Amino acid sequence: MTVQTTWVQADLAAIETAIATGAKRVRFQTHEVEYQSMSDLLKARDLIRASLDACADGGKVYFTEFDGGY
């Protein structure tokens, strides 16, 4: 089984449409998934949304530097 780790806005829209219409089957970029329950759909939506939100800042990496101190 292949697990998709890269999500796009269209994937979020697809799962939100499924939730709104009560459908349990969602077609993503390259595959189709049938969820067992609305709870599973909501969890998947939250995961996709969190992934997209994490990328929203442009993938910035922040470094902290400490100098001296003892």
Secondary structure, 3 states (H helix, E strand, C coil): CCCCCCCCHHHHHHHHHHHHHCCCEEECCCCEEECCCHHHHHHHHHHHHHHHHHHCCCCCCCCCCCCCCC
